[in-house]
Amino acid sequence: MSRKYPALVFSSLFTLALFPSITQAAVSAQEVQKLGNELTCVGAVSAGNKEGTIPPFSGKWLGTPSGMNYDENVGQHPINPYRNDTPIFVITGDNWRENSNKLTPGQQAMFEQYPQTFEMPIYPGRRDFRYPPQVCDIAKRNALEAELTDGGLGFSGYKGAVPFPVTEQPLEVLMNTYFLYRAYTESMPKRDIADISASGNITWGQTKIDGLNVVTRPENMGEPIEGVMAYYRSEVLLPTRNKGSITISSEPTNFVEGDRLAWNYNPGTRRVRQMPEYGFDSAADGTSGKVTIDQDRLMNGSPIRYNWSLKGKKEIYIPANAYRIHSNDVSYDDLLIKHHANPDYMRYELRRVWVLEGSLKQQYRHKYGKRVMYIDEDTWHGIVADYYDTRDQLVQHAFINYYYAFDAKAWHAGTSFYHDLATGGYVAFNLFQDLDKGPILNKGGLSPDMYTPAALRASGY
């Protein structure tokens, strides 16, 4: 008899022991009927707030708004449908304390450290884009049927939309950030990474990427896909000393039944080797160790090293509808100033967010002893995160500028910033403003057989 089955049983029991507090929250048919009515189809409150500072959800646009000239699937830079909006007010080093109840600790720390330069321009709230009907249908089916499995490291349900649109369970919220609807292919011939020191000096990195999100491929939408969730390929173009290094990786749908696997091609030796451990607090390429692999999209990969708790929902100022910063008329020289990006290109809105906290378990190691994520209610994307060291000291503040990508009919992660509060430097990740092309989304043409060790060996220099 194969020994794989007993090992899997042991693994599952061990995992359940690590997550003893997990319970399945039953969702009634009455609650599910709220989706698309009192709640948006993915579970956000449709109404605005009583103060009128958060508007009701309109969902009036699906894909490219009428009257806008946009070429889909070719990497055109985003076009701003709100270009005539102006800030309602600006939070500065002088008035941030008056607004501190709607700021994260990391945002407050930025104002304390850079009171003369850090600002947050607050714009009118806009909730105008919606998901395709198929995504809404899948989310409703999941609301009735999806359940966490293997101690919260997987779920049974239908892929292509959030599995738990109605929830108050921490690991269900985290799974929503992993399995939401997004572009099924993303390619970037060039993507820049800037490591900006406290003095303003920049060390550049550049990669070429191709990502395939298996669970949102058109033919897989709404299916109970198991095995691999996504594939990723990253080729280093800069710095020159690492040019030609290529990494491919695969992400499982269930972190008990499968592992995150990665292989690297080294142009110096012309050899392909499997990477023994990929993820967690290993350094991300081009970041000089200031960003870990599991900080891409603020949190990714297995959640097993942390105890997760949900701190409820709050109204917080977060980046939203971030079109201006991704325009092709934005130069890196203007954007990347000392200590933080130029606030003139930012857009913040007041949003309802889920506050999800992960505390490192005693038996595990990680660079961060605690991580707190602020997850947009409307999209289920993690937008802002504050990271603490193992002494519970706040050491990093990060955020991602998301925008609704017309060609994907979904929200897409644009440029992100990771601020080292100890050194005063920061990393700007996923830059493409000064490049000819932005992300090429949903063009297709990628398949799983392009992400094998054999394919990697054949593609090496």
C-alpha positions, 0 to 999 in steps of 0.5 A: 500500500502506498504511504501517501494516504496515511501521511496525508491523514496525519498532515490533515490531523496535524493541521487541524490541531494547529487551527483548533478554533475553526468553526463553520458558520452556517449561512441561511438562505435568507442571508444569501438572498441579501446578495445583490440587494442589501449586499452587493453580489460579493457581500459588501453593504450596498448602502452608504454610511449615515454621514454620506461620506461613503456613497451607496454602491451603484455598480453602473459600469461593467468593463469599459465605461461608455464613451471611453477610448480604451484598447483591451488586452494590449497593455494600454495604461489605465484611463481615469474615468474620474479625471475631473474629481478633486480632493474633498480635503487633504490630511496633512502633518497638521491635521492628521490627529483630527482624523486618526480614528480613520487611519491605521497605525501605519498611516499615523506613523507616516505622518509622525515621521514625515509631517512636512511631506506625507499627505493623503488627498481624500477624494469623493467615494466612487462605487461604480464598477461591478463584476460580471453576472457569472461571478455573482452567480458563483458567489451566491452558490458558494455562500450556500455550499462552500466550507473551509477544509483541512483546518482552514488551509483549503475550501470546498466550493466553486472557483472563480469568485469569493467562496464566503461572501457572507462571513465573520470568520477570519480564515474565510475572510483570508480565503476570500482575498486568495480566491476572488475574481481577477484576470486569468492571464497577466503578462508584463514584458517589463516591470520595474522595482525601485528600492529607494534609500532614506537619502533618495538614492534608487537601486533599480530592479526589473523583471518580465512576468507571465502569470496564469490564474487557473481558477478564473480561466473561462473554461474553469469558472464555477468548477470545483477546481483542485490541484494548482490555483495559479502559475507564475514566471518571473525573469530578471532583467535588472540588476545586470548581475542577475540578468537571465535568472528565471523562477517559475512557481505554482500555487495550490488550491489547498495547502495541505493537499499540495505545496507551493513549488518553485524552480529556478534557472541560473544562467551562470551554471545553466542549470535548473534546480528546485528551490527547497523553500519558496515563500513566507519570509524569503526575500522578493526579487529586486527588493534588497530583502525589504519585501518578503515573498508572502507580502506580494498582495500583502499576504499570500501563500499558506497561512499556517504560521499565524493565528488569525483573528478578525477585528471587525469592520471599520471605516478607513481611508484607503487608496481606491480607484487609483488611476492617476498614479498609473497614467503614462504621463507620470514619470518616476522622477516625479513619483519617487521622492524621498521617504514616500511616493509623491502624494499628488498622484495618490487617491484615497477614499473612505471605505469600509474595510475588514481588519484581519490580524495574524499573530505568529505562532510560537513554533514558527519563525518569520520576519514579522511577528504580527501583520494586520491587513485592511481588506476592502469590503467592496472588492475583498482585496487587501489594500493596506497592511501594517507589519510588526516585528517579533517584539511587537514594534511597528516596522513597516507600512504598505499599501497597494494602488488598485484600479478596476481594469476594464479588460479584466472586468475586475480590480487589478493590483497596480503599484505598491509601496512598502515603507521601512519605518526604521530606516526611512527607505521604501520599496516601490513595487510593480512600476510601469508608469514610465514604460511603453506598456502596462499589464497585458490582461486576459489576452490568453495564450498561457498554459500550464505546460509553460511552467514546468522544469523542462519548459524552464530549461528550454527557455534559459539563456 
